[in-house]
């Protein structure tokens, strides 16, 4: 039997907004976590909130990633109107929470009305995941003339049916593109996905059972931030 060789090539990313400085995301997450804990525990005095902020700051020094390690990152879920002025604002003044002009997805009520530190429920979080995933996957295939024969979709943060890849393929009327999805394997999934894509490609080229495949895409749509719970100061949320 002739040896069939496959190649992993053409790596692309979809970005629909600018990169976010790590310092900004680090500081906003600290501030958001402090406020969520304060609202959850009913603390509004400057002294009480300051004490909470010191505890949160300690955990960030222990488990957070500073801009000396990551300069900036791409975030699909972000308060894009957050700026240096917002960064300098206090959380509490005269025993009351300060109202911020900007809103953060999932935590609009916490930012503007000082309630609901738990943030959006799972239904709304998954709706946010769907809208962002479909927009980004759609962007990946916007300029693609040649459709893939098969897509291996990797995600552990979006258990949806139909999943975002299926939705994008349907919108493009690419109904004959097969989609295989790897759920719940997180960081380990890419290796399994590559092996599966290689096996699918090799098996089809061996002949006899199906039309030979020329191209299999690996599509990742992880958005871990939609599941962040800032009312819990667990390291996983830092």
C-alpha positions in Angstrom: 0.0 0.0 0.0 1.3 3.5 -0.9 2.3 5.6 2.1 -0.2 8.5 2.5 1.4 11.7 3.8 -0.6 14.6 5.3 0.5 18.1 6.3 -0.7 20.5 9.1 -0.5 23.9 7.6 -2.2 27.4 7.2 -2.9 28.6 10.7 -5.3 31.5 10.9 -7.0 33.5 13.7 -10.1 35.7 13.7 -9.9 39.0 15.5 -12.9 41.4 15.5 -11.5 43.9 18.0 -8.1 45.3 19.1 -5.8 43.4 21.4 -6.2 44.4 25.1 -3.2 45.4 27.2 -2.7 42.8 30.0 -2.3 45.6 32.5 -5.9 46.7 31.7 -7.5 43.3 31.9 -5.5 42.5 35.1 -6.6 45.7 36.8 -10.3 45.5 35.7 -10.6 41.9 36.8 -9.2 42.9 40.2 -11.6 45.7 40.5 -14.6 43.7 39.3 -13.8 40.8 41.7 -13.5 43.2 44.6 -16.8 44.9 43.9 -18.6 41.6 43.4 -17.3 40.3 46.7 -18.3 43.6 48.4 -21.8 43.6 47.0 -22.2 39.9 47.8 -21.2 40.5 51.4 -23.1 43.8 51.8 -19.9 45.8 52.5 -20.0 49.5 51.3 -17.7 51.4 53.6 -14.3 52.5 52.2 -12.5 50.6 54.9 -14.3 47.4 54.3 -13.9 47.5 50.5 -10.2 48.5 50.9 -9.7 45.4 53.1 -11.4 43.2 50.5 -9.2 44.8 47.7 -6.0 43.9 49.7 -7.1 40.3 49.9 -8.0 40.2 46.2 -4.7 41.9 45.3 -2.8 39.2 47.3 -4.5 36.4 45.4 -3.7 38.2 42.1 0.0 38.4 43.0 -0.1 34.6 43.8 -2.1 33.4 40.8 -2.5 36.2 38.3 -0.5 36.9 35.1 1.0 40.4 34.9 2.1 42.4 31.8 5.7 41.3 32.4 4.6 37.8 31.4 1.9 38.6 28.8 2.0 42.1 27.2 -1.5 41.9 25.7 -4.1 39.4 24.7 -7.2 39.0 22.5 -10.5 39.1 24.4 -13.9 38.5 22.8 -15.6 39.4 26.1 -14.4 42.8 27.1 -15.5 46.3 28.1 -14.2 48.1 25.1 -15.1 51.5 26.5 -12.9 50.9 29.6 -10.1 53.4 29.6 -7.5 55.0 31.9 -10.0 57.3 33.4 -12.2 54.4 34.4 -9.2 52.6 35.7 -8.5 55.5 38.2 -12.0 55.6 39.5 -12.7 54.4 43.0 -15.2 51.6 43.8 -16.7 53.4 46.8 -17.2 57.1 47.8 -19.0 58.3 50.9 -20.3 54.9 51.7 -21.8 54.3 48.3 -20.7 52.4 45.2 -19.5 54.6 42.3 -21.5 54.2 39.1 -19.3 53.4 36.1 -20.3 54.6 32.7 -19.0 51.5 30.9 -20.7 48.2 31.0 -19.1 44.7 31.0 -20.8 41.8 29.3 -22.5 39.5 31.9 -22.0 42.1 34.6 -23.9 45.2 33.4 -26.1 45.2 36.6 -23.1 45.0 38.9 -21.2 47.8 37.1 -24.2 50.2 36.8 -26.7 49.3 39.6 -24.5 47.5 42.1 -26.6 44.3 42.2 -26.3 40.7 40.9 -22.7 40.0 41.7 -23.2 36.5 40.2 -23.6 38.0 36.7 -25.7 36.6 33.9 -27.3 33.2 34.1 -26.1 30.2 32.0 -28.7 30.9 29.3 -27.4 34.4 28.7 -23.8 33.3 28.9 -24.4 30.6 26.3 -26.2 33.1 24.1 -23.1 35.4 24.3 -20.9 32.4 23.5 -23.0 31.6 20.4 -23.0 35.2 19.1 -19.3 35.6 19.5 -18.3 32.2 18.2 -20.5 32.5 15.1 -19.2 36.0 14.4 -15.6 34.8 14.6 -16.0 31.5 12.8 -18.0 33.4 10.1 -15.1 35.8 9.8 -12.6 32.9 9.3 -14.7 31.6 6.3 -15.7 35.0 5.0 -12.9 35.1 2.4 -12.7 31.4 1.8 -13.6 30.4 -1.8 -12.9 26.7 -1.4 -14.9 24.9 1.2 -13.3 22.2 3.4 -14.4 18.6 3.1 -14.6 18.2 6.9 -14.3 20.3 10.0 -13.1 19.1 13.4 -14.5 21.6 15.9 -12.8 21.9 19.3 -14.5 23.5 22.3 -15.0 22.8 26.0 -16.8 26.1 26.7 -19.8 25.9 24.3 -22.0 22.8 24.4 -24.6 23.9 21.9 -26.8 22.2 19.3 -26.5 23.2 16.6 -23.0 24.3 17.4 -21.5 27.5 15.9 -19.7 25.7 13.1 -22.9 24.0 12.0 -24.6 27.3 12.0 -22.0 29.0 9.9 -21.9 26.1 7.4 -25.7 26.3 7.1 -25.5 30.1 6.5 -23.1 29.5 3.7 -25.2 26.6 2.4 -22.3 24.3 2.7 -24.5 21.4 3.7 -22.2 18.7 2.6 -19.3 19.7 4.9 -19.0 17.1 7.7 -18.5 18.4 11.2 -17.0 16.5 14.1 -16.9 18.2 17.5 -14.5 17.6 20.4 -16.2 18.6 23.7 -15.0 18.7 27.3 -11.3 17.9 26.7 -10.0 21.5 27.1 -6.3 21.9 26.6 -5.8 18.3 25.6 -8.3 18.4 22.7 -6.0 19.9 20.0 -3.8 16.8 20.0 -6.7 14.4 19.7 -8.3 16.7 17.0 -5.1 16.6 14.9 -4.9 12.8 15.2 -8.6 12.5 14.3 -8.2 14.8 11.3 -5.2 12.9 10.1 -7.1 9.6 10.5 -10.2 10.9 8.6 -8.0 12.2 5.8 -5.9 9.1 5.5 -8.9 6.8 5.6 -10.7 8.7 2.9 -7.6 8.6 0.6 -7.2 4.9 1.1 -10.3 4.5 -1.0 -13.3 2.2 -1.2 -15.7 3.7 1.2 -16.0 7.5 0.5 -15.0 10.3 -1.7 -11.3 11.2 -0.9 -10.9 14.3 1.3 -8.4 17.0 0.3 -8.8 19.4 3.2 -9.9 19.0 6.8 -10.0 22.2 9.0 -9.4 22.3 12.7 -11.5 25.1 14.2 -11.2 26.1 17.9 -13.8 28.3 19.6 -12.9 28.5 23.2 -14.3 31.4 25.2 -13.5 30.6 28.8 -14.3 34.2 30.0 -18.0 33.6 29.4 -17.9 31.3 32.4 -16.0 33.5 34.8 -17.6 33.9 38.2 -16.1 37.0 39.8 -18.2 36.7 42.9 -16.0 33.7 43.9 -12.4 34.6 44.6 -11.2 31.1 43.6 -7.9 31.0 41.6 -9.7 29.6 38.6 -11.5 32.9 38.2 -8.1 34.8 38.3 
